[in-house]
Amino acid sequence: MELPRVGLDLTEKQSVRGAVEAMVRAELRGVPMQWSTVSRGMPDAMTLFAAAAVRTSRIGLGTAIVPTYPRHPAVLASQALVLDQLAPGRFRLGIGPSHRPTIEGALGLPMGRPLDHLREYLTVLRALLWEGAVDFAGRYFSVHLTTGQTAQVPIYISALREHAFELAGELADGAISWMCPVDYLRRTAVPAMERGAQAAGRPRPRLVGHVPVAMTTDRGAMLDAARPRVGGYARLPFYAAMFADAGYPVADGAVSDDLLDHLVVWGDAAQVQDRLANILGGGIDELLVMLIPVADAAQGEADLSRVLAALAR
């Protein structure tokens, strides 16, 4: 099955029924892929996609991402098996460690070394899904289990910095970036994934670039709408480190106009479509597009959906 080049992120807080209806609308409008995260204030994506799978027939469904620490890989594998059967060939599973303020601060779970944890989690999850059995003992997981059920669901990992992109290149089916400037993805992420893939003796897997979009021709309105959204991420240490690596240092969540100009795609529908098309390539295989509402959120969703449908053709 050919994977789509573009997809829409479901990020706005809404009811479960409203989220399912949004996915039904996206399919009717020709959007080829719907992504959703697992975070506070959002419906659980794994459960949500099960509901959406029986209301849709074509649109791809992907998690970006399911945090690994609160959910044992055997539990996630059993959920992925359900989604694979409800939406055959349409589901991609994105996983990642999330962030210390959430995992340690809010949930009280020790993180240890997040990339080592993610490596073990991915190894266990892959074996359970693709082979139906796992016999693994590591620092974070000791899992000896046979299910007899398999589903070759593609497994992607979240990546912000160089070593995470290397891990994706080595072991995962792809990397999902988030809020990473395009020049940083091309300069840092792509070579890191290539190094990881070369070390594993395989082709570089897929890179999904996350792109915030504001459907407005008013730069000031874009800056006003994007600043609090991007600033919320910039207050998290992992994101602050990535922005510094990319050449756009932040302090206490204060993001510069320069960062927003480089990070956010904005304009009318034709301009946005042209700018998104120009981002594809150079190692960026797919775009995960997030709407930043400026005025009328419903109209912005409709306009952006039409743009993504046109890019998918």
C-alpha positions, 0 to 999 in steps of 0.5 A: 500500500502506497503511503500518503505524502500529507496528513492532518493532525487532530490536536484541538481539544474536543469531545470524543464524538466531535473528534470522530466526526472530524475524522469522518469530515477529513475523509469526505474532504479527501484528506488521505491521513489523520494523525492524533496524539495521546495527551491530557485533554485529548481523547485516547487516540487508540480508542478513538481510532477504533471508533473512527475505523468503523465510520471510515473506509479509506483514510489512514490513521496514525498515532503521533504519539502514544507515550511509552511509559504509562502503557506496557508494550504488550497492552499497546500491541493488543490494541494495535491488533484490534485497529489492524483488524478494524482498519486493515492496512490503514493504521500506523503506530507512533510511539515515544517517551513524551516529556519529564514534566508529564511522565515524572511530574504529572504521573510520577513515573521514573524515566531513567534514560528515555532513548534506552527505554524507547529502544527496549520498548520498540524491540518488545513491541515489534516482536509481539506485533510482527512475530506474535511472541517475544523473549526479551530481558533488558534494563526496563522490560522483561517480557516472555510472552506468546500471543499467536497473533500478528499484525505487521503494523508500521511502528514509528518513533518520535524524534527531536534530536540527533540520537533519536533520529539515529535510533529511528534509522536503525530500528523503526519504520519511520521518525515523526518529528514535532515542531522541528524547523525544516532546515533542521530536519534536512541538516540534522535529522536526515543524516542522522537517520541515514547513519542509523540505517547504514549501521543496521544495513538497511535503507533509511526509513520514512521521515515525517515532518510536522508542519504548523499551518496558519491559514492567513495572509496576515503575518501579524495574525500568524505570529499572534496565533502561533506564539502561544502554541509554539511557546507551550512546547518551547517551555519543555526541556526536550523542545528547548534543546531541539530549538537551540540545536536548530539555531533558534534558542528560546528562554522560558518559552519566549519564541522569536519571530524568526523561529515562527517565520521558519517554522510556520507555513502561512498564507492563502490556500494557494500559497500554503499549498505551494509552500507545503509542496516545496517542503516535501523532498530533500529527505522529508517523505511526508508532512504531518500538518497541524492547523493553528486557527487564526479566526474561524477554526471551522473554516480554517479546517475546511480550507486546509483539508482542501489543500491537503486533498489537492497535494494528495492527488 
